[in-house]
Amino acid sequence: MKVGKILIKEDEIRKRVTELGDEISRDYRDKTPTLVSILKGGIIFLSDLVRSLSILHEMDFMSVSSYNGGTESSGVVRILADLSINIEGRDVIIVEDIVDTGLTLDYIRHILLARHPKSLRICTLLDKKARRRVDVPLDYVGFEIPDAFVIGYGLDYGEKYRHLPYIAILEPDD
């Protein structure tokens, strides 16, 4: 597998993440939201997003798996690491790298809603609507992308390519 066409350039990502940070800062002006990053893919997005916030905030992490090393979600979601804080009564924003079928995010969303946060919103860098199987409410969206397996800016294939500063399509070797 190799890096194919670049879909979103580094400067475009930087600009849009700053805009998302400004939007979240406005919406949570007098609040201290807890940003929950879904590891591992969401960590780079979260890192840049929190630097663009002008409000106080907290962070926590969850690690889930549904891909098992392939390019298609298995549909079976496993929680590998759970939150370290109690989110009851807190304003929570799930920070996700990509929403594809929606199965994983819907699962996480229901788990977190059962913990009674004051509010729960979703911020995703990438929205791949063409593959959606479960409708999940997305409050903050960076980019809508076509139905292709993408890598870079935290997104990987077999733990590779996360380091790329842009988002590209993964293509098979010739």
HUNORRA-V67987 format. One record per residue. N is the residue number from 0. SS is DSSP state (alpha for helix, beta for strand, coil for the rest). PHI is phi in whole degrees, 0 to 359 (999 if undefined). Layout:
# HUNORRA-V67987
n=N ss=SS phi=PHI
n=N ss=SS phi=PHI
This chain:
# HUNORRA-V67987
n=0 ss=coil phi=999
n=1 ss=beta phi=217
n=2 ss=beta phi=288
n=3 ss=beta phi=254
n=4 ss=beta phi=301
n=5 ss=beta phi=282
n=6 ss=beta phi=273
n=7 ss=beta phi=225
n=8 ss=coil phi=283
n=9 ss=alpha phi=304
n=10 ss=alpha phi=292
n=11 ss=alpha phi=292
n=12 ss=alpha phi=297
n=13 ss=alpha phi=303
n=14 ss=alpha phi=297
n=15 ss=alpha phi=289
n=16 ss=alpha phi=296
n=17 ss=alpha phi=298
n=18 ss=alpha phi=297
n=19 ss=alpha phi=296
n=20 ss=alpha phi=299
n=21 ss=alpha phi=296
n=22 ss=alpha phi=296
n=23 ss=alpha phi=297
n=24 ss=alpha phi=300
n=25 ss=alpha phi=294
n=26 ss=alpha phi=293
n=27 ss=coil phi=244
n=28 ss=coil phi=311
n=29 ss=coil phi=252
n=30 ss=coil phi=230
n=31 ss=coil phi=236
n=32 ss=beta phi=289
n=33 ss=beta phi=258
n=34 ss=beta phi=268
n=35 ss=beta phi=252
n=36 ss=beta phi=269
n=37 ss=beta phi=265
n=38 ss=beta phi=280
n=39 ss=coil phi=265
n=40 ss=coil phi=302
n=41 ss=alpha phi=280
n=42 ss=alpha phi=293
n=43 ss=alpha phi=290
n=44 ss=alpha phi=300
n=45 ss=alpha phi=301
n=46 ss=alpha phi=302
n=47 ss=alpha phi=288
n=48 ss=alpha phi=297
n=49 ss=alpha phi=293
n=50 ss=alpha phi=288
n=51 ss=coil phi=264
n=52 ss=coil phi=278
n=53 ss=coil phi=250
n=54 ss=coil phi=242
n=55 ss=coil phi=290
n=56 ss=beta phi=203
n=57 ss=beta phi=237
n=58 ss=beta phi=227
n=59 ss=beta phi=210
n=60 ss=beta phi=222
n=61 ss=beta phi=229
n=62 ss=beta phi=237
n=63 ss=beta phi=229
n=64 ss=beta phi=224
n=65 ss=coil phi=216
n=66 ss=coil phi=260
n=67 ss=coil phi=52
n=68 ss=coil phi=88
n=69 ss=coil phi=261
n=70 ss=coil phi=253
n=71 ss=coil phi=237
n=72 ss=coil phi=293
n=73 ss=coil phi=284
n=74 ss=coil phi=86
n=75 ss=coil phi=258
n=76 ss=coil phi=260
n=77 ss=beta phi=242
n=78 ss=beta phi=274
n=79 ss=beta phi=266
n=80 ss=beta phi=210
n=81 ss=coil phi=260
n=82 ss=coil phi=301
n=83 ss=coil phi=260
n=84 ss=coil phi=238
n=85 ss=coil phi=275
n=86 ss=coil phi=262
n=87 ss=coil phi=302
n=88 ss=coil phi=77
n=89 ss=coil phi=258
n=90 ss=beta phi=276
n=91 ss=beta phi=242
n=92 ss=beta phi=237
n=93 ss=beta phi=282
n=94 ss=beta phi=250
n=95 ss=beta phi=241
n=96 ss=beta phi=284
n=97 ss=beta phi=210
n=98 ss=beta phi=248
n=99 ss=coil phi=251
n=100 ss=coil phi=290
n=101 ss=coil phi=91
n=102 ss=alpha phi=298
n=103 ss=alpha phi=296
n=104 ss=alpha phi=296
n=105 ss=alpha phi=298
n=106 ss=alpha phi=299
n=107 ss=alpha phi=298
n=108 ss=alpha phi=303
n=109 ss=alpha phi=293
n=110 ss=alpha phi=299
n=111 ss=alpha phi=289
n=112 ss=alpha phi=299
n=113 ss=coil phi=293
n=114 ss=coil phi=266
n=115 ss=coil phi=60
n=116 ss=coil phi=291
n=117 ss=coil phi=297
n=118 ss=beta phi=211
n=119 ss=beta phi=218
n=120 ss=beta phi=236
n=121 ss=beta phi=233
n=122 ss=beta phi=239
n=123 ss=beta phi=234
n=124 ss=beta phi=288
n=125 ss=beta phi=236
n=126 ss=beta phi=237
n=127 ss=coil phi=254
n=128 ss=alpha phi=300
n=129 ss=alpha phi=300
n=130 ss=alpha phi=257
n=131 ss=coil phi=298
n=132 ss=coil phi=248
n=133 ss=coil phi=232
n=134 ss=coil phi=282
n=135 ss=coil phi=242
n=136 ss=coil phi=285
n=137 ss=coil phi=256
n=138 ss=coil phi=268
n=139 ss=beta phi=226
n=140 ss=beta phi=233
n=141 ss=beta phi=283
n=142 ss=beta phi=215
n=143 ss=beta phi=266
n=144 ss=coil phi=236
n=145 ss=coil phi=285
n=146 ss=coil phi=283
n=147 ss=coil phi=212
n=148 ss=coil phi=280
n=149 ss=beta phi=246
n=150 ss=beta phi=225
n=151 ss=beta phi=102
n=152 ss=coil phi=51
n=153 ss=coil phi=102
n=154 ss=beta phi=278
n=155 ss=coil phi=230
n=156 ss=beta phi=226
n=157 ss=coil phi=60
n=158 ss=coil phi=69
n=159 ss=beta phi=248
n=160 ss=coil phi=82
n=161 ss=coil phi=300
n=162 ss=coil phi=287
n=163 ss=coil phi=298
n=164 ss=coil phi=278
n=165 ss=coil phi=230
n=166 ss=beta phi=247
n=167 ss=beta phi=228
n=168 ss=beta phi=276
n=169 ss=beta phi=275
n=170 ss=beta phi=237
n=171 ss=coil phi=291
n=172 ss=coil phi=296
n=173 ss=coil phi=290
